[in-house]
Amino acid sequence: MTEKKKKDFEKELARLEEIVSTLEKGTVSLDESIKLFEEGVKIASDLKKYLDEAKRKIEIIVKEGDVLKTKDFGVENEGI
């Protein structure tokens, strides 16, 4: 993960946590709550896409005989 992507991810995650906290307090109007909820859903969706992308990039090192090979992490490896 590049430093910029890590900062962006952390920034978006912090914003999502802020939105959740605000909504849990119940101190904003219904209209503002809806706007915050919509923003939170968008951020959560973006974060999920980022995590899914990162998951696909993970490599599993597999030993085949005396040779180490890398294999992309995929659906067939989810149970590992």
Secondary structure, DSSP 8 states (H G I E B T S, - for coil): --HHHHHHHHHHHHHHHHHHHHHHHT-S-HHHHHHHHHHHHHHHHHHHHHHHHHHHH-EEEEEETTEEEEEE--GGGTT-
